[in-house]
Amino acid sequence: MPSRVAEDATPPAREAPPLAASGALNVAWADRFVAALHAAGVRHVVISSGSRSAPLALAFDRSPITTHVSLDERSAGFFALGLAKASRRPAALVSTSGTAAANLFPAIVEARHARVPLIVATADRPPELRDTGAAQTIDQIKMFGGAVRWFVEVGTPDGSPPMLEYVASLGARAASESTRAPAGPVHLNFAFREPLVPEPDALPPLPEPPAWSGAAPEPSPPARGAIDALAKAIRSRPRGLIVCGPDDAPTPFSDSVARLGERCGYPVLADPASQVRFGAREGSAILGAYDAFLRSSAFATRHAPEIVIQFGSTPTSKAFHLYEALHPSALHILVDPAGGWRSPLRRAREVVAADPTLAAEAITDALAGGAGPQAEPRTAWLESFRVAETKSREIIARHLAGPRAFTEGGVFPDLLETLPEGATLYVGNSMAIRDLDAFVPAHPRRVRVLANRGANGIDGVVSSALGASAASATPL
């Protein structure tokens, strides 16, 4: 038998931690967060493999949210971006700790600049393992910097009722922060201790669904004073332009901005990714061949605008930007739901913070009341742009119909002919979007055009398109 002295020298045994309860707590904590996301309208999540993120992966798998698995985090980020763009809802994104999380950065940057709602949930080591040389442990606190709209260090799970309410509230706020104008990515960093998940027979019960359900943000109506001032500026300036840059506004915007152009007597220059160009009524004020006819120095010099009203982000066409720079005295007004100054040439002098459809309708109504715009000079101005549009379309059509080798420019007219009504076309940057702009100035079929025009990078387009396809009911 061991001596009494030996027994006294042995440190008293410490009570073993409740391992099963620890794993169950991690999952219960993640369950509350995920249930709140679903209640707030999240319908898709993209998960990359990893052990530290297992509680989050399991919680999403137990929820009604559709789960997509991507083995590569960089691809996963862009896949989630496409999901969110196509569905017009925030998409969730889950990664494990360390460099896995860092690989999400390119998609987060694009989401920030393109105003795409992403909810990024990264798993992390608990505080006691940080800055100790522990594997797969880096500094994940605010690791995406200003690229995310909101960050929270969630902390380690706590099973008290107030803390379970706390983590549920984070899910609700994450969805709200990601969709509030301007929409964008948010980042939540979850620290989990081992054991990460319980045995299968020890899983906690699913939480009751929240009694509330999230609603999409209501579009912001324009201020009456801003609309009256803009209508006054339009009445006194017969030579104007309406420019629709890349955006994903729903179909009613296309109809509203067409009516506004006809009421003002202003041409509507529609970018291919504006959702305005394709499906426009023949003979309307909506034009798509301006990248061709604005390259004519004679036309560009002779047609100096007095006012430019821009909806959406900056247009793709370089010819338009050179034309705009040629006429710096034009009054440039932006209509932007987030009040953003999206004017690379810094020509903008005022921003009307409002939903584009509501703003277009309000301006049209304001022009209908009182003294309307003088018709004669506006008719001549608009007609000169229509003539240039017709001639440019004829030249482009002759070029495409002539004997030629297979060219990049010829892809898009043929593609538009094969796509059914309501289909989605996801276009890459650099020359791809410019070829679409140049070679398909119009098409009677309404096609939704998506592109990563936030940061304009050439990476991620295939993964983004696959994500958009997964969230689309129509061909892509």
C-alpha positions as CSV (number, residue, x, y, z in Angstrom):
1,M,0.0,0.0,0.0
2,P,1.2,3.5,-0.7
3,S,2.4,5.5,2.3
4,R,0.5,8.2,4.0
5,V,3.1,10.8,2.9
6,A,2.7,9.8,-0.7
7,E,-1.1,10.1,-0.5
8,D,-0.8,13.5,1.0
9,A,1.6,14.6,-1.8
10,T,-0.9,13.8,-4.5
11,P,-2.8,16.9,-5.5
12,P,-6.5,16.5,-5.0
13,A,-8.3,15.5,-8.3
14,R,-10.1,18.4,-9.9
15,E,-13.7,17.9,-10.8
16,A,-14.1,16.8,-14.5
17,P,-15.8,19.4,-16.7
18,P,-19.3,18.5,-17.9
19,L,-18.0,17.6,-21.4
20,A,-21.4,16.5,-22.7
21,A,-23.0,19.7,-21.5
22,S,-20.2,21.7,-23.1
23,G,-20.9,20.3,-26.6
24,A,-24.6,20.5,-26.2
25,L,-24.3,24.1,-25.1
26,N,-22.3,25.0,-28.2
27,V,-25.1,23.6,-30.4
28,A,-27.9,25.2,-28.3
29,W,-26.1,28.6,-28.6
30,A,-25.7,28.2,-32.4
31,D,-29.3,27.0,-32.7
32,R,-30.7,30.2,-31.2
33,F,-28.6,32.3,-33.6
34,V,-29.7,30.3,-36.7
35,A,-33.3,30.3,-35.7
36,A,-33.2,34.1,-35.5
37,L,-31.7,34.3,-39.0
38,H,-34.4,32.1,-40.5
39,A,-37.1,34.2,-38.8
40,A,-35.4,37.3,-40.3
41,G,-35.7,35.9,-43.9
42,V,-32.4,34.1,-44.4
43,R,-33.0,31.1,-46.7
44,H,-29.5,30.0,-47.8
45,V,-26.2,29.2,-46.1
46,V,-22.8,28.2,-47.6
47,I,-20.6,26.1,-45.3
48,S,-17.0,25.1,-45.7
49,S,-15.5,22.1,-43.9
50,G,-13.8,22.5,-40.6
51,S,-14.1,21.1,-37.0
52,R,-14.2,24.4,-35.0
53,S,-17.3,25.5,-36.9
54,A,-19.1,22.2,-36.3
55,P,-21.7,23.7,-33.9
56,L,-22.7,26.3,-36.5
57,A,-22.8,23.7,-39.3
58,L,-24.9,21.4,-37.2
59,A,-27.3,24.2,-36.2
60,F,-27.9,25.2,-39.9
61,D,-28.4,21.5,-40.8
62,R,-31.1,21.2,-38.1
63,S,-32.8,24.4,-39.4
64,P,-35.1,25.0,-42.4
65,I,-32.4,27.0,-44.1
66,T,-31.0,25.4,-47.3
67,T,-27.4,24.3,-46.8
68,H,-24.8,24.4,-49.6
69,V,-21.3,22.9,-49.0
70,S,-18.2,24.2,-50.6
71,L,-14.8,22.7,-49.9
72,D,-12.9,25.9,-50.8
73,E,-13.6,29.1,-48.7
74,R,-12.8,31.5,-51.5
75,S,-15.3,29.8,-53.8
76,A,-17.8,29.6,-50.9
77,G,-17.7,33.3,-50.4
78,F,-18.5,34.1,-54.1
79,F,-21.1,31.3,-54.2
80,A,-22.9,33.0,-51.2
81,L,-22.5,36.4,-53.0
82,G,-24.4,34.9,-56.0
83,L,-27.1,33.4,-53.8
84,A,-27.7,36.8,-52.1
85,K,-27.7,38.7,-55.4
86,A,-30.2,36.4,-57.1
87,S,-32.5,36.0,-54.2
88,R,-32.4,39.6,-53.1
89,R,-32.0,38.2,-49.5
90,P,-29.1,38.0,-47.1
91,A,-27.1,34.7,-47.4
92,A,-25.2,33.2,-44.6
93,L,-21.6,32.0,-44.8
94,V,-19.8,29.8,-42.3
95,S,-16.1,29.0,-42.1
96,T,-13.7,27.5,-39.5
97,S,-10.9,29.5,-37.9
98,G,-7.5,30.7,-39.2
99,T,-6.7,31.2,-42.8
100,A,-10.0,29.5,-43.8
101,A,-11.7,32.7,-42.7
102,A,-9.2,34.9,-44.4
103,N,-10.0,33.3,-47.7
104,L,-13.5,34.9,-47.6
105,F,-12.1,38.4,-47.9
106,P,-12.3,38.9,-51.7
107,A,-16.1,38.1,-51.7
108,I,-16.6,40.3,-48.7
109,V,-14.9,43.2,-50.5
110,E,-17.2,42.7,-53.5
111,A,-20.3,42.4,-51.3
112,R,-19.3,45.7,-49.6
113,H,-18.9,47.6,-52.8
114,A,-21.8,46.0,-54.7
115,R,-24.2,46.4,-51.7
116,V,-24.9,42.7,-51.3
117,P,-26.1,41.4,-47.9
118,L,-23.9,38.6,-46.5
119,I,-23.9,37.3,-42.9
120,V,-20.4,35.9,-42.3
121,A,-20.1,33.6,-39.2
122,T,-16.5,32.6,-38.5
123,A,-15.6,30.0,-35.9
124,D,-12.7,30.8,-33.6
125,R,-10.6,29.4,-30.7
126,P,-11.6,30.5,-27.2
127,P,-9.7,33.4,-25.7
128,E,-7.3,31.1,-23.7
129,L,-5.9,29.7,-26.9
130,R,-5.3,32.9,-28.7
131,D,-1.7,34.3,-28.9
132,T,-0.3,31.1,-27.7
133,G,0.8,29.4,-30.9
134,A,-2.2,27.2,-31.0
135,A,-3.0,25.6,-34.4
136,Q,-5.3,27.4,-36.7
137,T,-5.5,30.4,-34.5
138,I,-5.0,33.9,-35.8
139,D,-6.3,37.3,-34.8
140,Q,-9.9,37.3,-36.1
141,I,-11.1,40.4,-34.3
142,K,-12.3,42.8,-36.9
143,M,-10.2,40.9,-39.4
144,F,-12.1,42.3,-42.4
145,G,-11.7,45.9,-41.2
146,G,-14.0,48.4,-42.9
147,A,-15.1,46.0,-45.6
148,V,-17.9,44.8,-43.3
149,R,-20.8,47.0,-42.1
150,W,-20.9,45.6,-38.6
151,F,-18.7,43.3,-36.5
152,V,-19.3,41.6,-33.2
153,E,-17.1,39.3,-31.1
154,V,-19.8,36.9,-30.0
155,G,-17.9,35.4,-27.1
156,T,-18.0,31.9,-25.7
157,P,-21.4,30.1,-25.2
158,D,-23.3,30.6,-22.0
159,G,-26.4,28.7,-21.2
160,S,-28.2,31.2,-19.0
161,P,-31.5,32.4,-20.4
162,P,-30.3,36.1,-20.8
163,M,-27.3,34.9,-22.8
164,L,-29.4,32.6,-25.0
165,E,-31.6,35.7,-25.7
166,Y,-28.4,37.6,-26.4
167,V,-27.2,35.3,-29.2
168,A,-30.7,35.2,-30.7
169,S,-30.7,39.0,-30.8
170,L,-27.4,38.9,-32.7
171,G,-29.1,36.8,-35.5
172,A,-31.9,39.3,-35.8
173,R,-29.5,42.3,-35.8
174,A,-27.1,40.7,-38.3
175,A,-30.0,40.3,-40.8
176,S,-31.1,43.9,-40.2
177,E,-27.6,45.4,-40.5
178,S,-26.9,43.5,-43.7
179,T,-30.0,44.8,-45.5
180,R,-30.2,48.3,-44.2
181,A,-29.2,50.7,-47.0
182,P,-26.6,50.5,-48.2
183,A,-26.8,46.7,-47.9
184,G,-23.5,44.8,-47.3
185,P,-21.6,42.1,-45.4
186,V,-21.6,41.7,-41.6
187,H,-19.2,39.6,-39.5
188,L,-19.8,37.6,-36.3
189,N,-16.9,35.7,-34.7
190,F,-17.9,32.7,-32.6
191,A,-15.5,31.2,-30.1
192,F,-16.2,27.5,-29.2
193,R,-14.5,25.3,-26.6
194,E,-14.0,21.6,-27.0
195,P,-15.8,19.2,-27.0
196,L,-17.4,21.1,-29.9
197,V,-20.5,19.0,-30.3
198,P,-22.2,16.4,-28.1
199,E,-22.8,12.7,-28.8
200,P,-25.8,12.3,-31.2
201,D,-28.1,11.1,-28.4
202,A,-27.2,14.2,-26.3
203,L,-28.2,16.9,-28.8
204,P,-30.3,19.7,-27.2
205,P,-33.9,20.1,-28.4
206,L,-34.5,22.6,-31.1
207,P,-35.6,26.0,-29.8
208,E,-39.1,27.3,-30.4
209,P,-39.2,29.5,-33.6
210,P,-39.2,33.2,-32.6
211,A,-42.7,34.7,-32.3
212,W,-41.7,37.4,-34.8
213,S,-40.6,37.2,-38.4
214,G,-38.4,39.6,-40.2
215,A,-39.6,41.8,-43.0
216,A,-37.7,43.3,-45.9
217,P,-36.8,47.0,-45.4
218,E,-39.4,49.3,-46.8
219,P,-38.2,51.4,-49.7
220,S,-37.4,55.0,-48.8
221,P,-39.6,57.6,-50.4
222,P,-38.0,60.8,-51.6
223,A,-38.3,64.1,-49.7
224,R,-40.9,66.3,-51.2
225,G,-38.6,69.3,-51.2
226,A,-35.9,67.4,-53.1
227,I,-38.4,66.3,-55.8
228,D,-39.8,69.8,-56.2
229,A,-36.3,71.2,-56.6
230,L,-35.4,68.5,-59.1
231,A,-38.6,69.1,-61.1
232,K,-37.8,72.8,-61.2
233,A,-34.3,72.1,-62.5
234,I,-35.7,69.8,-65.2
235,R,-38.2,72.4,-66.4
236,S,-35.5,75.0,-66.9
237,R,-33.1,72.6,-68.7
238,P,-34.4,71.0,-72.0
239,R,-31.2,69.3,-72.8
240,G,-30.9,66.5,-70.2
241,L,-29.9,62.9,-69.8
242,I,-31.1,60.1,-67.5
243,V,-28.4,57.5,-66.9
244,C,-29.1,54.1,-65.4
245,G,-25.9,52.4,-64.2
246,P,-25.5,48.8,-63.0
247,D,-28.2,47.9,-60.5
248,D,-30.6,45.1,-59.7
249,A,-33.8,47.1,-59.3
250,P,-37.0,45.1,-59.8
251,T,-39.0,45.4,-63.1
252,P,-41.2,48.3,-62.0
253,F,-38.2,50.6,-62.1
254,S,-37.7,50.0,-65.8
255,D,-41.2,51.1,-66.5
256,S,-41.1,54.1,-64.2
257,V,-37.8,55.5,-65.6
258,A,-39.1,55.0,-69.2
259,R,-42.1,57.1,-68.3
260,L,-39.9,59.7,-66.7
261,G,-37.7,60.0,-69.8
262,E,-40.7,60.5,-72.1
263,R,-42.2,63.1,-69.7
264,C,-38.9,65.0,-69.5
265,G,-37.9,64.5,-73.2
266,Y,-34.6,63.1,-72.0
267,P,-32.9,60.0,-73.4
268,V,-32.5,57.2,-70.9
269,L,-29.0,55.7,-71.4
270,A,-29.3,52.2,-69.9
271,D,-26.3,50.1,-68.9
272,P,-26.6,46.4,-69.8
273,A,-26.6,45.5,-66.1
274,S,-29.2,48.2,-65.1
275,Q,-32.2,45.9,-65.7
276,V,-33.6,48.6,-67.9
277,R,-32.1,48.0,-71.3
278,F,-33.5,44.5,-72.2
279,G,-37.2,44.2,-72.6
280,A,-37.7,47.9,-73.2
281,R,-40.6,48.9,-75.5
282,E,-39.4,49.8,-79.0
283,G,-39.6,53.5,-79.6
284,S,-39.3,54.4,-75.9
285,A,-36.8,56.8,-74.5
286,I,-34.6,53.9,-73.4
287,L,-31.4,53.7,-75.4
288,G,-28.5,51.2,-75.4
289,A,-26.2,52.0,-78.3
290,Y,-24.7,55.1,-76.6
291,D,-21.3,53.4,-76.2
292,A,-21.1,53.5,-80.0
293,F,-22.5,56.9,-80.9
294,L,-20.8,58.8,-78.0
295,R,-17.5,57.8,-79.5
296,S,-18.2,60.2,-82.3
297,S,-16.4,63.4,-81.3
298,A,-18.8,65.5,-83.5
299,F,-21.9,64.1,-81.8
300,A,-20.4,64.3,-78.3
301,T,-19.3,67.9,-78.8
302,R,-22.6,69.0,-80.3
303,H,-24.8,67.4,-77.8
304,A,-23.8,69.0,-74.5
305,P,-26.2,68.1,-71.7
306,E,-27.4,70.7,-69.2
307,I,-28.4,68.1,-66.6
308,V,-27.6,64.5,-65.9
309,I,-29.7,62.4,-63.6
310,Q,-28.0,59.2,-62.6
311,F,-29.7,56.1,-61.1
312,G,-27.6,53.2,-60.0
313,S,-23.8,52.9,-59.8
314,T,-21.3,54.3,-62.3
315,P,-22.0,53.1,-65.9
316,T,-19.7,50.5,-67.6
317,S,-19.2,52.6,-70.8
318,K,-15.8,54.4,-71.1
319,A,-17.3,56.4,-73.9
320,F,-19.9,57.8,-71.6
321,H,-17.3,58.8,-69.0
322,L,-15.3,60.7,-71.7
323,Y,-18.5,62.4,-72.9
324,E,-19.4,63.4,-69.4
325,A,-15.9,64.8,-68.8
326,L,-16.3,66.9,-72.0
327,H,-19.2,68.8,-70.4
328,P,-18.3,69.7,-66.8
329,S,-20.9,72.5,-66.6
330,A,-23.8,70.0,-66.6
331,L,-25.7,69.7,-63.4
332,H,-25.2,66.1,-62.2
333,I,-27.7,64.7,-59.7
334,L,-27.5,61.2,-58.2
335,V,-30.6,59.3,-57.0
336,D,-29.4,56.7,-54.5
337,P,-31.3,54.9,-51.8
338,A,-28.3,55.0,-49.4
339,G,-27.4,58.6,-50.2
340,G,-24.1,57.5,-51.7
341,W,-21.9,59.7,-53.8
342,R,-21.2,57.2,-56.6
343,S,-19.5,59.7,-59.0
344,P,-15.9,58.7,-59.9
345,L,-15.4,61.9,-61.8
346,R,-16.7,63.9,-58.9
347,R,-19.3,65.7,-61.1
348,A,-22.2,65.1,-58.8
349,R,-23.5,68.2,-57.0
350,E,-26.5,66.7,-55.1
351,V,-27.8,63.3,-54.0
352,V,-31.5,62.5,-53.7
353,A,-31.6,59.7,-51.0
354,A,-34.6,57.6,-52.1
355,D,-35.7,54.4,-53.7
356,P,-35.1,54.7,-57.5
357,T,-38.6,53.6,-58.5
358,L,-40.4,55.9,-56.0
359,A,-38.1,58.8,-57.0
360,A,-38.8,58.3,-60.7
361,E,-42.5,58.2,-60.1
362,A,-42.5,61.2,-57.9
363,I,-40.5,63.3,-60.4
364,T,-42.9,62.3,-63.2
365,D,-45.9,63.3,-61.0
366,A,-44.3,66.6,-60.1
367,L,-43.7,67.4,-63.7
368,A,-47.3,66.6,-64.6
369,G,-48.5,69.2,-62.2
370,G,-48.2,73.0,-62.9
371,A,-46.2,74.3,-65.8
372,G,-44.9,71.3,-67.8
373,P,-41.5,71.3,-69.6
374,Q,-41.5,73.1,-73.0
375,A,-42.1,70.4,-75.6
376,E,-40.4,71.7,-78.8
377,P,-36.7,71.8,-77.8
378,R,-37.0,68.6,-75.8
379,T,-38.6,66.7,-78.7
380,A,-35.7,67.7,-81.0
381,W,-33.1,66.8,-78.3
382,L,-34.5,63.4,-77.7
383,E,-35.1,62.7,-81.4
384,S,-31.4,63.4,-82.2
385,F,-30.4,60.7,-79.7
386,R,-32.9,58.3,-81.2
387,V,-31.6,58.8,-84.7
388,A,-28.0,58.2,-83.4
389,E,-29.3,55.1,-81.7
390,T,-31.0,53.7,-84.8
391,K,-27.9,54.3,-87.0
392,S,-25.6,52.7,-84.4
393,R,-27.8,49.6,-84.1
394,E,-27.8,49.2,-87.9
395,I,-24.0,49.4,-88.1
396,I,-23.6,46.9,-85.3
397,A,-26.1,44.5,-86.9
398,R,-24.3,44.7,-90.2
399,H,-21.0,44.0,-88.6
400,L,-22.3,41.0,-86.8
401,A,-24.1,39.7,-89.9
402,G,-21.0,40.0,-92.1
403,P,-18.5,37.2,-92.9
404,R,-16.2,36.9,-89.8
405,A,-14.5,34.5,-87.6
406,F,-16.0,33.6,-84.3
407,T,-15.5,36.7,-82.1
408,E,-16.2,37.5,-78.5
409,G,-18.6,40.3,-79.5
410,G,-20.7,37.8,-81.5
411,V,-21.4,35.6,-78.4
412,F,-23.8,37.9,-76.7
413,P,-26.4,38.6,-79.5
414,D,-26.6,34.8,-80.1
415,L,-26.9,34.2,-76.4
416,L,-29.7,36.7,-75.9
417,E,-31.6,34.9,-78.7
418,T,-31.4,31.6,-76.9
419,L,-32.3,32.7,-73.4
420,P,-36.0,32.5,-72.5
421,E,-38.0,35.4,-71.0
422,G,-37.0,36.1,-67.4
423,A,-33.7,34.2,-67.6
424,T,-30.6,35.4,-65.8
425,L,-27.3,36.2,-67.5
426,Y,-24.2,36.4,-65.2
427,V,-21.5,38.4,-67.0
428,G,-17.8,38.6,-66.1
429,N,-15.8,41.8,-65.9
430,S,-13.1,43.3,-68.1
431,M,-14.1,42.7,-71.7
432,A,-17.1,40.5,-71.2
433,I,-19.4,43.2,-69.7
434,R,-18.0,45.7,-72.3
435,D,-18.8,43.3,-75.2
436,L,-22.3,42.9,-73.9
437,D,-22.6,46.7,-73.6
438,A,-21.2,47.3,-77.2
439,F,-22.8,44.5,-79.2
440,V,-26.3,44.2,-77.7
441,P,-27.8,47.7,-77.5
442,A,-31.3,46.3,-77.2
443,H,-33.4,43.2,-77.1
444,P,-37.1,42.7,-76.8
445,R,-36.8,39.9,-74.3
446,R,-36.5,40.9,-70.6
447,V,-33.4,39.2,-69.2
448,R,-31.9,39.9,-65.8
449,V,-28.2,40.7,-66.1
450,L,-26.0,40.2,-63.0
451,A,-22.3,41.1,-62.7
452,N,-19.8,41.7,-59.9
453,R,-19.6,45.4,-60.6
454,G,-18.9,46.4,-57.0
455,A,-15.1,46.2,-57.0
456,N,-15.1,45.1,-60.6
457,G,-12.8,42.2,-60.0
458,I,-12.4,39.4,-62.6
459,D,-12.3,36.7,-59.9
460,G,-15.2,34.7,-58.5
461,V,-17.5,35.0,-61.5
462,V,-18.0,31.2,-61.9
463,S,-18.8,30.6,-58.2
464,S,-21.0,33.7,-58.1
465,A,-22.9,32.5,-61.2
466,L,-23.3,29.0,-59.6
467,G,-24.7,30.6,-56.4
468,A,-27.1,32.7,-58.4
469,S,-28.3,29.6,-60.3
470,A,-28.9,27.8,-57.0
471,A,-31.2,30.6,-55.9
472,S,-33.0,31.1,-59.3
473,A,-36.2,29.6,-60.5
474,T,-35.4,30.4,-64.1
475,P,-32.4,29.3,-66.3
476,L,-29.1,31.0,-65.8
